[in-house]
Amino acid sequence: MELLEIVKFAEEYLLKYSFSKPRLEAEKIISYVLNLDRIGLYTNFELVLSIEEKNEIKKYLKRMVEENSSFDKLEKNKNSDFKEVNMELLEKTKKYLKDYGVEEYKLDSEYIFSTALGCNRSFLSIQLSKELNIEVLNEIKRMTILRGKFRKPIQQILGNWEFYGYPFKINENVLIPRSDTEILVEQCKFLMMDKIDVKILDIGTGSGAISVVLGKELSNSAILGVDISEEALKMAKINAELNNTKNVSFRKSDIFSAVTETYELIVSNPPYIPKDEYEELQIEVKNHEPKLALTDNGDGYFFYEKITKEAGKYLKEGGYLAFEVGYNQAEKVSDLMIQNKLKVVKIVNDYGGKARVVIGIKSGEEADVNKIIGL
Ligand SMILES: C[S@@+](CC[C@H](N)C(=O)[O-])C[C@H]1O[C@@H](n2cnc3c(N)ncnc32)[C@H](O)[C@@H]1O
């Protein structure tokens, strides 16, 4: 039987059962089964259908008659069945994560589902009305176990994260860029934005988060990101490419060991967690993020001491040193700057009111504090 004969057959079948618009209904079923648009039915009218395709069409005709339902309604009901099943699976996933102590269990479940489905989280609800195939279900299971049982951070499971609105690739060799660090980036941006041809050094670049964002936001700048970890530097380069950042380069360096030039700005978010606090960190952080990125294995001030001591050599006159600091470190870091002949020009709080950014300047002159925004 050729396609056109099948359309005719289906139309007559539906007419017999008093369906309104039987031709239209017949076309809908057949175009759905053959994955053609309705016009395609008439451009392929000589197509010979397989037994399976004919059986599938018969199955739909039979169901429409039995349920006295139009094709659209039948599909809608089918979708709402899927939705129910999928929503149930989403709820089970949330509970699984919650039982394993995952704080953001709701959000993380949605990330897992939307990643497995290859859709944006805001379209998840639409995607959940479709049947989930076995690959998607396996992917959901894999990610859920990693997040729940193994407490792997969601960013590492997804393999990417956003920082300052830019996409970043993430793996276990780099610190996941935190929103706290966006405050530091914002300050650096305002410090440098109306200067010409500035050179910036980012010490402990990790994923390249600070370097890449400053490179994107400050087209007038040339940025060098340094890190002691070669694996981190690989990721930083990937992220610079991902964001098509042309004015950023990376180099392996133990703090200043491979740095030779002078800069308008030295920025750093160094490993600042004291050894004893490191032991108390969340499982996600302690077991999955690089220890080298988190702690100095001492009192938390090793990098601040070392960088402030040497910064004078690598800063131009009037150049800035900007640090992210731990929740209780701003005062001591400010003292370190003063001891090393840097003038503290700004301490910036996070949204919770904790001082998290300390900025100093190498200058005898008064700094232009108005250019430094506060929160
Ligand atoms: C807290 S992470 C910051 C990563 C990134 N800048 C950010 O803000 O998301 C600190 C980084 O310092 C690097 N690091 C640790 N010791 C270092 C050293 N002696 N010299 C240079 N970088 C170092 C780590 O590898 C890590 O990437």
PDBQT file of the ligand as one rigid body, heavy atoms in Angstrom, charges set to zero:
ROOT
HETATM    1  C1  LIG A 401      42.175  30.186  45.718  1.00  0.00    +0.000 C 
HETATM    2  S1  LIG A 401      42.789  29.581  44.202  1.00  0.00    +0.000 S 
HETATM    3  C2  LIG A 401      42.300  30.910  43.129  1.00  0.00    +0.000 C 
HETATM    4  C3  LIG A 401      41.931  30.483  41.749  1.00  0.00    +0.000 C 
HETATM    5  C4  LIG A 401      41.336  31.589  40.900  1.00  0.00    +0.000 C 
HETATM    6  N1  LIG A 401      42.199  32.725  40.818  1.00  0.00    +0.000 N 
HETATM    7  C5  LIG A 401      39.977  32.026  41.440  1.00  0.00    +0.000 C 
HETATM    8  O1  LIG A 401      39.931  33.106  42.052  1.00  0.00    +0.000 OA
HETATM    9  O2  LIG A 401      38.993  31.316  41.271  1.00  0.00    +0.000 OA
HETATM   10  C6  LIG A 401      44.490  29.777  44.414  1.00  0.00    +0.000 C 
HETATM   11  C7  LIG A 401      45.387  29.347  43.248  1.00  0.00    +0.000 C 
HETATM   12  O3  LIG A 401      46.741  29.570  43.647  1.00  0.00    +0.000 OA
HETATM   13  C8  LIG A 401      47.548  28.558  43.086  1.00  0.00    +0.000 C 
HETATM   14  N2  LIG A 401      48.809  28.443  43.842  1.00  0.00    +0.000 N 
HETATM   15  C9  LIG A 401      49.056  27.747  44.967  1.00  0.00    +0.000 A 
HETATM   16  N3  LIG A 401      50.329  27.909  45.329  1.00  0.00    +0.000 NA
HETATM   17  C10 LIG A 401      50.900  28.726  44.433  1.00  0.00    +0.000 A 
HETATM   18  C11 LIG A 401      52.209  29.265  44.279  1.00  0.00    +0.000 A 
HETATM   19  N4  LIG A 401      53.194  28.985  45.141  1.00  0.00    +0.000 N 
HETATM   20  N5  LIG A 401      52.452  30.069  43.237  1.00  0.00    +0.000 NA
HETATM   21  C12 LIG A 401      51.469  30.363  42.337  1.00  0.00    +0.000 A 
HETATM   22  N6  LIG A 401      50.216  29.886  42.442  1.00  0.00    +0.000 NA
HETATM   23  C13 LIG A 401      49.931  29.081  43.473  1.00  0.00    +0.000 A 
HETATM   24  C14 LIG A 401      46.681  27.330  43.146  1.00  0.00    +0.000 C 
HETATM   25  O4  LIG A 401      47.125  26.350  42.235  1.00  0.00    +0.000 OA
HETATM   26  C15 LIG A 401      45.303  27.924  42.818  1.00  0.00    +0.000 C 
HETATM   27  O5  LIG A 401      45.051  27.829  41.454  1.00  0.00    +0.000 OA
ENDROOT
TORSDOF 0
